[in-house]
Structures are given as C-alpha cells and as structure tokens.
Amino acid sequence: MSQGVSAEDAEDWVDKYSTQMYRFALTRVKDQDIAEEVVQETFLAAWKSKSSFSGRSSEKSWLFGILKHKILDHFRQLKKRGEIEFGDPGEWETAENLFQSNGLWKTPPSSWGINPEQAAQNLQLLEALNKCVESLSDRFKSLFLLKEMDGLTADEICDQLDIKPANLWVMMHRIRNRLKTCLESNFEFSQGELSK
C-alpha cells in the first residue's frame, strides 16, 4: 500500500467490516462456517496483498472486492467437486433459440409498464423480491446474486465458474422469468402502478 498498512490498520478492518462481510458472505453461501471461512480468507488475502492497495477506492470497497472473488472461488470449488452444477447439456439448444449471438434476447420479456425507480422504493415489492430470490434453487440464487447484486460481468462469472456465455444467458433468462412469475403472484402490475 502506498500509504502503508500497519498491523493496527489490519486489526481495524476486522473491527469495522467483519460483521458486514460475514452477512454479505452468508447471504451468498448459505452456510455459517463457510461464510466465516470466506471472510477469514478475505482478510488474509488483503493482508498479504496490502502493498497492492493503491487507495483509489475505499478500504471497504477493496475488501468487499476481495470477498466477492473468494465467494467465486468457493463456488468454483463446489463445481470442481461436482457439488453444484451450473447448467446441463440440454440447455444449449435452448440458448440458441432464446438468444442472439451477442447475448441479447431474441424476444425480451414483456414490460410491466412501471417506473423502475418508483418500484425500487416500494418496500412491499422489495420484501416480495427477497422472498422470491430465496425461493430459487441454490445455483440460480448464486448466479442471480453474483450478476445482479454483486455486479459481476457475464465474462467474469463465466471465467470464474468455467461456464459458457450461452449457458449463463439461458440460466439468467430462467431466473428472471421465475422471479417475474413469483412477483406477479404477489403483486398486481396494472397500468404502470404497483399494488398489493
């Protein structure tokens, strides 16, 4: 680190960020022991690479960036051991039918006709979305969180999890359709308005 990181600074990381990082990891890996392990690995990796932190982002952003990669490493290990599958061969033909070569849908989902910013302020909708995300299978939930909540690019996810872009597009399409169906069963979307 150009400014230098002391042992005291590193101890401060644990005091300041460990609870937030643990909660973040737990929502993704769904196992307390694994979440703790991933957070510990993050702090260890941060300490080992402290000289590479240039200060261009906040300390918190830097640590959470490392945490996201550690979570991806966890899913990659699960995939290697065959404990989680990110797609099956039967999905390839579907990908060709659903998506263009650039990854965009041939026929996008229909619009609810609502203002997304207004919808994002609706606490009942957010609560329903959380419940709908929780109802997804582990692999779909993991992909949704990595892509939509953690902001990883499709290329990053494909590289880290060793899956093909077409496979990811199909799964994201299925995830979004399942979430849309789940939300529509909990809310009425009519004439651009949200109602319970």
Backbone hydrogen bonds in HBPLUS format (Angstrom, degrees):
<---DONOR---> <-ACCEPTOR-->    atom                        ^
c    i                          cat <-CA-CA->   ^        H-A-AA   ^      H-
h    n   atom  resd res      DA  || num        DHA   H-A  angle D-A-AA Bond
n    s   type  num  typ     dist DA aas  dist angle  dist       angle   num
A0004-GLY N   A0001-MET O   3.01 MM   3  4.85 134.0  2.22  95.2 108.9     1
A0010-ALA N   A0006-SER O   3.10 MM   4  6.47 158.8  2.14 150.1 155.1     2
A0011-GLU N   A0007-ALA O   2.95 MM   4  6.23 150.6  2.03 144.9 153.1     3
A0012-ASP N   A0008-GLU O   2.92 MM   4  6.20 146.1  2.03 143.9 153.6     4
A0012-ASP N   A0009-ASP O   3.05 MM   3  4.98 117.4  2.46  91.8 107.6     5
A0013-TRP N   A0009-ASP O   3.09 MM   4  6.52 138.5  2.27 142.5 153.6     6
A0013-TRP N   A0010-ALA O   3.14 MM   3  5.10 125.5  2.45  92.5 106.1     7
A0015-ASP N   A0011-GLU O   3.18 MM   4  6.58 162.6  2.21 149.2 153.5     8
A0016-LYS N   A0012-ASP O   2.74 MM   4  5.87 167.2  1.76 159.5 162.9     9
A0017-TYR N   A0013-TRP O   2.80 MM   4  5.64 168.0  1.81 154.9 158.7    10
A0018-SER N   A0014-VAL O   3.15 MM   4  4.91 153.1  2.22 126.2 130.8    11
A0021-MET N   A0017-TYR O   2.86 MM   4  5.94 165.4  1.88 163.7 168.7    12
A0022-TYR N   A0018-SER O   2.83 MM   4  5.89 153.8  1.90 144.7 152.0    13
A0023-ARG N   A0019-THR O   3.03 MM   4  6.25 166.8  2.05 151.1 153.9    14
A0024-PHE N   A0020-GLN O   2.96 MM   4  6.13 162.2  1.99 148.0 153.4    15
A0025-ALA N   A0021-MET O   2.89 MM   4  6.07 164.1  1.91 149.6 153.8    16
A0026-LEU N   A0022-TYR O   2.80 MM   4  5.97 161.2  1.83 154.3 160.1    17
A0027-THR N   A0023-ARG O   3.06 MM   4  6.27 154.5  2.13 149.9 154.9    18
A0028-ARG N   A0025-ALA O   2.98 MM   3  5.23 139.0  2.16 102.7 115.1    19
A0029-VAL N   A0025-ALA O   2.85 MM   4  6.07 166.2  1.87 165.4 169.3    20
A0030-LYS N   A0026-LEU O   2.91 MM   4  5.06 148.7  2.01 131.7 138.7    21
A0035-ALA N   A0031-ASP O   2.86 MM   4  6.04 160.3  1.90 156.1 162.5    22
A0036-GLU N   A0032-GLN O   2.94 MM   4  6.18 161.4  1.98 152.0 156.4    23
A0037-GLU N   A0033-ASP O   2.94 MM   4  6.16 158.2  1.99 145.8 152.2    24
A0038-VAL N   A0034-ILE O   2.82 MM   4  6.03 161.2  1.86 155.2 159.7    25
A0039-VAL N   A0035-ALA O   3.04 MM   4  6.24 157.3  2.10 147.9 153.7    26
A0040-GLN N   A0036-GLU O   2.94 MM   4  6.19 159.9  1.98 149.9 155.7    27
A0041-GLU N   A0037-GLU O   2.86 MM   4  6.10 159.6  1.90 151.1 156.9    28
A0042-THR N   A0038-VAL O   2.95 MM   4  6.14 143.2  2.09 138.0 148.3    29
A0043-PHE N   A0039-VAL O   3.01 MM   4  6.37 161.0  2.04 154.8 157.6    30
A0044-LEU N   A0040-GLN O   2.97 MM   4  6.21 161.3  2.01 151.7 157.2    31
A0045-ALA N   A0041-GLU O   2.87 MM   4  6.01 163.3  1.89 147.2 151.9    32
A0046-ALA N   A0042-THR O   2.82 MM   4  6.03 157.3  1.88 151.3 158.2    33
A0047-TRP N   A0043-PHE O   2.91 MM   4  6.11 158.4  1.96 146.7 152.3    34
A0048-LYS N   A0044-LEU O   2.94 MM   4  6.20 161.4  1.98 150.9 156.0    35
A0049-SER N   A0045-ALA O   2.92 MM   4  6.09 143.5  2.05 143.2 153.1    36
A0050-LYS N   A0047-TRP O   3.39 MM   3  5.09 167.0  2.41 103.7 103.5    37
A0052-SER N   A0049-SER O   2.83 MM   3  5.49 154.5  1.89 120.5 128.6    38
A0053-PHE N   A0050-LYS O   3.30 MM   3  5.49 157.7  2.35 103.7 110.2    39
A0062-TRP N   A0058-SER O   2.98 MM   4  6.24 161.9  2.02 154.0 159.0    40
A0063-LEU N   A0059-GLU O   2.93 MM   4  6.18 162.5  1.96 152.7 157.1    41
A0064-PHE N   A0060-LYS O   2.89 MM   4  6.10 163.2  1.92 155.1 159.8    42
A0065-GLY N   A0061-SER O   2.88 MM   4  6.02 144.8  2.00 142.9 152.8    43
A0066-ILE N   A0062-TRP O   3.13 MM   4  6.46 153.1  2.20 146.1 152.4    44
A0067-LEU N   A0063-LEU O   2.92 MM   4  6.21 156.1  1.97 146.1 153.5    45
A0068-LYS N   A0064-PHE O   2.90 MM   4  6.13 155.9  1.96 147.1 152.1    46
A0069-HIS N   A0065-GLY O   3.28 MM   4  6.57 153.8  2.36 141.4 147.5    47
A0070-LYS N   A0066-ILE O   2.97 MM   4  6.30 148.3  2.07 148.4 158.1    48
A0071-ILE N   A0067-LEU O   2.90 MM   4  6.20 150.7  1.99 152.2 160.1    49
A0072-LEU N   A0068-LYS O   2.99 MM   4  6.29 155.5  2.05 144.1 150.8    50
A0073-ASP N   A0069-HIS O   2.87 MM   4  6.13 152.6  1.94 142.7 150.6    51
A0074-HIS N   A0070-LYS O   3.00 MM   4  6.28 148.5  2.10 140.1 148.0    52
A0075-PHE N   A0071-ILE O   3.06 MM   4  6.48 159.0  2.11 151.8 155.9    53
A0076-ARG N   A0072-LEU O   2.84 MM   4  6.08 153.7  1.90 152.3 160.6    54
A0077-GLN N   A0073-ASP O   2.94 MM   4  6.19 154.2  2.01 148.8 154.9    55
A0078-LEU N   A0074-HIS O   3.01 MM   4  6.37 154.7  2.08 148.1 155.2    56
A0079-LYS N   A0075-PHE O   2.93 MM   4  6.17 155.2  1.99 146.1 152.7    57
A0080-LYS N   A0076-ARG O   2.92 MM   4  6.22 157.6  1.98 148.1 154.1    58
A0081-ARG N   A0077-GLN O   3.00 MM   4  6.22 155.5  2.06 149.0 154.9    59
A0083-GLU N   A0078-LEU O   2.82 MM   5  5.03 146.2  1.93 158.7 154.7    60
A0082-GLY N   A0079-LYS O   3.00 MM   3  4.96 152.5  2.08 100.7 109.3    61
A0091-GLU N   A0088-ASP O   2.97 MM   3  5.84 170.9  1.98 130.9 134.0    62
A0092-TRP N   A0089-PRO O   3.24 MM   3  5.85 164.5  2.26 118.7 122.5    63
A0095-ALA N   A0091-GLU O   3.03 MM   4  6.33 148.8  2.13 149.3 157.9    64
A0095-ALA N   A0092-TRP O   3.08 MM   3  5.11 118.0  2.48  94.8 109.8    65
A0096-GLU N   A0092-TRP O   3.29 MM   4  6.70 154.2  2.36 151.2 156.1    66
A0097-ASN N   A0093-GLU O   3.26 MM   4  6.59 143.9  2.40 141.7 151.5    67
A0097-ASN N   A0094-THR O   3.00 MM   3  5.06 122.8  2.34  96.2 111.5    68
A0098-LEU N   A0094-THR O   2.91 MM   4  6.13 143.6  2.04 152.8 163.5    69
A0099-PHE N   A0095-ALA O   2.96 MM   4  5.78 162.2  2.00 156.0 158.3    70
A0106-LYS N   A0098-LEU O   2.82 MM   8  5.73 168.5  1.84 151.7 149.7    71
A0100-GLN N   A0104-LEU O   2.79 MM   4  5.47 170.2  1.80 166.9 168.9    72
A0103-GLY N   A0100-GLN O   3.02 MM   3  5.41 165.0  2.04 117.7 120.5    73
A0118-GLN N   A0115-ASN O   3.08 MM   3  5.28 117.9  2.49 102.7 117.6    74
A0119-ALA N   A0115-ASN O   2.90 MM   4  6.18 159.2  1.95 156.9 163.7    75
A0120-ALA N   A0116-PRO O   2.89 MM   4  6.04 149.1  1.99 144.7 152.5    76
A0121-GLN N   A0118-GLN O   3.14 MM   3  5.36 145.8  2.26 102.2 112.1    77
A0122-ASN N   A0119-ALA O   3.03 MM   3  5.24 156.9  2.08 107.7 115.2    78
A0126-LEU N   A0122-ASN O   3.04 MM   4  6.39 157.7  2.09 151.9 158.5    79
A0127-GLU N   A0123-LEU O   2.91 MM   4  6.11 154.7  1.98 145.2 151.9    80
A0128-ALA N   A0124-GLN O   2.94 MM   4  6.14 157.4  2.00 144.1 150.4    81
A0129-LEU N   A0125-LEU O   2.79 MM   4  6.03 153.8  1.86 149.4 157.4    82
A0130-ASN N   A0126-LEU O   2.94 MM   4  6.19 159.1  1.99 146.6 151.5    83
A0131-LYS N   A0127-GLU O   3.05 MM   4  6.36 158.1  2.10 146.7 152.4    84
A0132-CYS N   A0128-ALA O   2.86 MM   4  6.10 154.4  1.92 148.2 155.9    85
A0133-VAL N   A0129-LEU O   2.81 MM   4  6.07 158.2  1.86 155.3 160.8    86
A0134-GLU N   A0130-ASN O   2.97 MM   4  6.18 158.0  2.02 146.7 152.8    87
A0135-SER N   A0131-LYS O   3.08 MM   4  6.31 130.4  2.33 136.8 149.5    88
A0135-SER N   A0132-CYS O   3.10 MM   3  5.07 132.3  2.34  93.4 106.6    89
A0136-LEU N   A0133-VAL O   3.11 MM   3  5.45 159.3  2.15 110.0 116.5    90
A0141-LYS N   A0137-SER O   2.80 MM   4  5.95 166.8  1.82 162.3 166.6    91
A0142-SER N   A0138-ASP O   2.91 MM   4  6.02 161.4  1.95 148.2 153.4    92
A0143-LEU N   A0139-ARG O   3.05 MM   4  6.25 165.3  2.08 146.9 150.4    93
A0144-PHE N   A0140-PHE O   2.89 MM   4  6.06 166.8  1.91 154.3 158.2    94
A0145-LEU N   A0141-LYS O   2.96 MM   4  6.12 168.3  1.97 154.1 157.0    95
A0146-LEU N   A0142-SER O   2.95 MM   4  6.13 162.0  1.99 151.3 156.7    96
A0147-LYS N   A0143-LEU O   2.91 MM   4  6.01 166.5  1.92 154.7 158.3    97
A0148-GLU N   A0144-PHE O   2.74 MM   4  5.57 155.1  1.80 151.5 158.6    98
A0149-MET N   A0145-LEU O   3.10 MM   4  4.75 134.3  2.32 110.6 123.6    99
A0150-ASP N   A0145-LEU O   2.72 MM   5  6.00 150.9  1.81 166.7 176.7   100
A0152-LEU N   A0146-LEU O   3.06 MM   6  5.86 160.5  2.10 165.2 159.1   101
A0157-ILE N   A0153-THR O   3.04 MM   4  6.35 164.6  2.07 155.2 158.7   102
A0158-CYS N   A0154-ALA O   2.87 MM   4  6.02 168.1  1.88 154.8 158.6   103
A0159-ASP N   A0155-ASP O   2.87 MM   4  5.97 164.6  1.89 150.6 155.2   104
A0160-GLN N   A0156-GLU O   2.90 MM   4  5.98 166.6  1.92 150.1 154.3   105
A0161-LEU N   A0157-ILE O   2.86 MM   4  5.86 159.8  1.90 152.2 157.5   106
A0162-ASP N   A0158-CYS O   2.78 MM   4  5.32 114.1  2.21 135.7 147.9   107
A0163-ILE N   A0158-CYS O   3.12 MM   5  4.81 148.9  2.22 124.8 134.0   108
A0167-ASN N   A0164-LYS O   3.04 MM   3  5.29 121.1  2.40 104.0 118.4   109
A0168-LEU N   A0164-LYS O   3.06 MM   4  6.46 158.6  2.11 154.6 161.0   110
A0169-TRP N   A0165-PRO O   2.85 MM   4  6.12 161.3  1.88 157.5 162.3   111
A0170-VAL N   A0166-ALA O   3.05 MM   4  6.25 159.2  2.09 145.6 150.6   112
A0171-MET N   A0167-ASN O   3.01 MM   4  6.27 167.8  2.02 152.4 155.7   113
A0172-MET N   A0168-LEU O   2.82 MM   4  6.02 162.6  1.85 155.3 160.4   114
A0173-HIS N   A0169-TRP O   2.87 MM   4  6.01 152.3  1.94 145.1 153.1   115
A0174-ARG N   A0170-VAL O   2.91 MM   4  6.22 159.5  1.95 152.1 157.5   116
A0175-ILE N   A0171-MET O   2.80 MM   4  6.02 157.8  1.85 150.5 157.2   117
A0176-ARG N   A0172-MET O   2.89 MM   4  6.04 169.3  1.90 149.3 152.0   118
A0177-ASN N   A0173-HIS O   2.93 MM   4  6.12 157.3  1.98 147.7 154.5   119
A0178-ARG N   A0174-ARG O   2.89 MM   4  6.08 158.5  1.94 148.7 154.4   120
A0179-LEU N   A0175-ILE O   2.87 MM   4  6.14 160.4  1.91 154.6 160.4   121
A0180-LYS N   A0176-ARG O   2.81 MM   4  5.94 155.7  1.87 145.1 152.6   122
A0181-THR N   A0177-ASN O   2.89 MM   4  6.08 164.5  1.92 150.0 153.8   123
A0182-CYS N   A0178-ARG O   2.92 MM   4  6.06 161.7  1.96 146.5 152.1   124
A0183-LEU N   A0179-LEU O   2.82 MM   4  5.98 163.8  1.84 151.7 156.1   125
A0184-GLU N   A0180-LYS O   2.84 MM   4  6.00 159.9  1.88 150.5 156.5   126
A0185-SER N   A0181-THR O   3.09 MM   4  6.30 135.3  2.30 139.6 150.5   127
A0185-SER N   A0182-CYS O   3.21 MM   3  5.26 132.0  2.46  94.5 107.1   128
A0186-ASN N   A0183-LEU O   2.93 MM   3  5.12 145.8  2.05 103.8 114.6   129
A0187-PHE N   A0183-LEU O   2.84 MM   4  5.97 131.5  2.08 153.1 167.8   130
A0188-GLU N   A0195-SER O   2.99 MM   7  5.41 173.5  1.99 158.2 160.2   131
A0195-SER N   A0188-GLU O   3.23 MM   7  5.41 144.1  2.37 149.5 155.6   132
A0190-SER N   A0193-GLU O   3.27 MM   3  5.51 150.9  2.36 151.5 154.0   133
A0193-GLU N   A0190-SER O   2.84 MM   3  5.51 163.2  1.87 125.6 131.4   134
